[in-house]
Amino acid sequence: MSASFSKLVVASGNPGKLRELEALLAPLGIEAVAQHALGVPEADEPFPTFIENALAKARNAAHHTGLPALADDSGILADALGGAPGVHSARFAGEPRSDERNNRKLVQLLRATANHAAHYYSVIVVVRDALDPQPLIAEGQWSGEVVFEPRGSGGFGYDPYFLVQGLGKTAAELPMDLKNRISHRGKALACLIERLCAI
């Protein structure tokens, strides 16, 4: 895998995730193009693990564009719920996707438990092409707990309800540059960059 490419397609339609990835990749001189801008249809995500879903999305984007592709699959995992929502985080409350309904369901389920610990988890995959036999894979984790009242106006998804361990603030209360450094996705991308540079 060469780190010399200057453009890749991001296999995501999530605007919040796209903003974060664009901000993280820009200093490296890598232009991130959203797959919808190139007419790429969304890939199915039928798998039970983050890594399998990320690979499916990356290969789909590379297949339709002929470009290197990056895909992230991430979610929040609550200890008391056996790791749910997990890979179903974006659709936890069903279709159509709704951050508000997802958060409401998570809070409702955790109110009945004493354990509110949770963590965000992210896997980022880069493939050179759709058939790349050696994709680059990086992961990151961000620990915290779920609070029952939203705090902050930044971020997206479960961020207003995710109290970051050791900071006393939710992910939605953090400045974007700080969040990008310490989040699950930020950690995964830092690991990915390290691997790209080592090849």
C-alpha positions as CSV (number, residue, x, y, z in Angstrom):
1,M,0.0,0.0,0.0
2,S,1.4,3.4,-1.0
3,A,0.7,6.5,1.1
4,S,1.4,8.6,-2.0
5,F,-2.2,8.8,-3.3
6,S,-3.7,12.2,-3.1
7,K,-7.4,11.4,-3.5
8,L,-9.7,8.7,-2.1
9,V,-13.4,8.1,-1.9
10,V,-15.0,8.0,1.5
11,A,-17.6,5.3,1.7
12,S,-20.1,7.1,3.9
13,G,-23.2,9.2,3.5
14,N,-23.1,10.4,7.1
15,P,-22.4,14.2,6.9
16,G,-21.0,14.4,10.5
17,K,-18.6,11.5,9.8
18,L,-17.6,13.1,6.5
19,R,-16.8,16.4,8.2
20,E,-14.6,14.7,10.7
21,L,-12.7,12.5,8.2
22,E,-12.2,15.5,5.8
23,A,-10.7,17.5,8.7
24,L,-8.4,14.6,9.7
25,L,-7.2,13.9,6.2
26,A,-6.7,17.4,4.9
27,P,-3.4,18.1,6.7
28,L,-2.0,15.0,5.0
29,G,-2.7,16.4,1.5
30,I,-5.3,13.7,0.9
31,E,-8.5,14.9,-0.8
32,A,-11.5,13.0,0.6
33,V,-14.4,12.8,-1.8
34,A,-17.8,11.6,-0.5
35,Q,-19.1,8.6,-2.4
36,H,-22.5,10.2,-3.1
37,A,-20.7,13.0,-5.0
38,L,-19.5,10.2,-7.4
39,G,-22.8,8.4,-7.7
40,V,-21.8,5.4,-5.6
41,P,-24.7,3.5,-4.1
42,E,-24.6,2.6,-0.4
43,A,-23.3,-0.9,0.3
44,D,-25.3,-3.4,2.3
45,E,-24.0,-3.8,5.9
46,P,-25.3,-7.3,6.8
47,F,-22.4,-8.4,8.9
48,P,-22.2,-8.8,12.7
49,T,-18.8,-7.2,13.0
50,F,-17.5,-3.7,12.3
51,I,-14.5,-4.9,10.3
52,E,-16.7,-6.9,7.9
53,N,-19.0,-4.0,7.3
54,A,-16.2,-1.6,6.8
55,L,-14.5,-3.8,4.2
56,A,-17.8,-4.3,2.4
57,K,-18.3,-0.5,2.2
58,A,-14.7,0.2,1.1
59,R,-14.7,-2.5,-1.6
60,N,-18.1,-1.2,-2.9
61,A,-16.8,2.4,-3.2
62,A,-13.6,1.3,-4.9
63,H,-15.5,-0.9,-7.3
64,H,-17.8,1.9,-8.5
65,T,-15.1,4.6,-8.7
66,G,-11.8,2.9,-9.5
67,L,-10.2,5.0,-6.7
68,P,-8.7,4.0,-3.5
69,A,-11.4,3.9,-0.9
70,L,-11.7,4.5,2.9
71,A,-14.5,3.2,4.9
72,D,-15.2,3.6,8.6
73,D,-17.6,1.5,10.6
74,S,-18.2,2.6,14.1
75,G,-20.8,2.7,16.8
76,I,-21.4,2.9,20.5
77,L,-21.4,-0.2,22.7
78,A,-23.1,-0.2,26.1
79,D,-21.7,-2.7,28.6
80,A,-25.1,-3.4,30.2
81,L,-26.6,-4.2,26.8
82,G,-24.1,-6.8,25.9
83,G,-22.4,-4.4,23.4
84,A,-25.6,-3.0,21.8
85,P,-26.3,-0.9,19.8
86,G,-22.9,-2.0,18.3
87,V,-23.0,-2.4,14.5
88,H,-26.7,-1.4,14.6
89,S,-25.9,2.1,16.1
90,A,-27.1,4.1,13.1
91,R,-30.4,2.2,12.9
92,F,-30.9,1.3,16.5
93,A,-34.4,2.6,16.6
94,G,-35.2,1.4,13.0
95,E,-35.7,3.2,9.7
96,P,-35.6,5.9,8.8
97,R,-32.4,6.6,10.6
98,S,-32.8,9.1,13.4
99,D,-30.3,10.3,16.0
100,E,-33.1,11.5,18.2
101,R,-34.9,8.2,18.3
102,N,-31.7,6.2,18.6
103,N,-30.7,8.2,21.6
104,R,-34.1,8.0,23.2
105,K,-34.1,4.2,22.9
106,L,-30.6,3.9,24.3
107,V,-31.4,6.1,27.3
108,Q,-34.7,4.3,27.9
109,L,-32.9,0.9,28.0
110,L,-30.1,2.1,30.3
111,R,-32.4,3.8,32.8
112,A,-33.3,0.3,34.0
113,T,-29.7,-0.6,34.8
114,A,-27.1,0.6,37.2
115,N,-24.3,0.3,34.7
116,H,-24.1,3.2,32.2
117,A,-20.6,2.5,31.0
118,A,-20.1,2.6,27.2
119,H,-17.5,3.0,24.6
120,Y,-17.3,4.2,21.0
121,Y,-15.4,1.9,18.7
122,S,-14.2,2.6,15.2
123,V,-12.6,0.5,12.4
124,I,-11.1,2.3,9.4
125,V,-10.2,0.4,6.3
126,V,-8.4,1.6,3.2
127,V,-8.3,-0.5,0.0
128,R,-6.3,0.3,-3.1
129,D,-8.9,-1.2,-5.3
130,A,-12.0,-3.4,-5.0
131,L,-10.0,-6.6,-4.9
132,D,-7.2,-5.5,-2.7
133,P,-6.0,-8.6,-0.9
134,Q,-4.2,-6.6,1.8
135,P,-6.3,-3.8,3.1
136,L,-5.0,-1.5,5.7
137,I,-7.0,-1.8,8.9
138,A,-6.9,0.4,12.0
139,E,-9.1,0.6,15.1
140,G,-9.7,2.9,18.0
141,Q,-11.8,3.0,21.1
142,W,-13.1,5.8,23.3
143,S,-14.4,5.1,26.8
144,G,-17.1,6.9,28.8
145,E,-20.6,6.5,29.9
146,V,-24.1,7.4,28.8
147,V,-25.9,10.3,30.5
148,F,-29.6,10.7,30.3
149,E,-29.8,14.4,29.4
150,P,-28.1,15.8,26.3
151,R,-25.3,18.2,26.7
152,G,-23.5,20.2,24.0
153,S,-24.3,21.2,20.4
154,G,-21.4,19.7,18.5
155,G,-20.8,16.3,17.1
156,F,-23.5,14.0,15.9
157,G,-25.1,10.6,16.7
158,Y,-24.8,9.7,20.4
159,D,-22.3,12.5,21.2
160,P,-24.6,14.7,23.3
161,Y,-25.2,11.7,25.6
162,F,-21.7,10.3,25.7
163,L,-19.7,11.5,28.7
164,V,-16.1,11.2,28.0
165,Q,-14.1,9.4,30.6
166,G,-11.9,11.7,32.6
167,L,-13.1,15.0,31.0
168,G,-16.5,15.6,32.6
169,K,-17.8,16.7,29.2
170,T,-19.8,15.0,26.6
171,A,-18.4,14.4,23.1
172,A,-20.8,17.1,21.9
173,E,-19.3,19.7,24.2
174,L,-15.7,19.3,22.9
175,P,-14.1,21.5,20.3
176,M,-13.8,19.7,17.0
177,D,-10.0,19.7,17.0
178,L,-9.9,18.1,20.4
179,K,-12.5,15.6,19.5
180,N,-10.6,14.7,16.4
181,R,-7.5,14.0,18.4
182,I,-9.0,11.8,21.2
183,S,-12.0,10.2,19.7
184,H,-12.3,6.6,18.6
185,R,-12.2,7.7,14.9
186,G,-9.3,10.0,15.6
187,K,-7.3,7.2,17.2
188,A,-8.1,4.8,14.4
189,L,-7.1,7.3,11.8
190,A,-3.8,8.1,13.6
191,C,-3.1,4.4,13.7
192,L,-3.9,4.2,10.0
193,I,-1.6,7.1,9.1
194,E,1.2,5.5,11.0
195,R,0.8,2.3,9.0
196,L,0.6,4.2,5.7
197,C,3.8,6.0,6.5
198,A,5.6,2.8,7.5
199,I,5.0,1.2,4.1
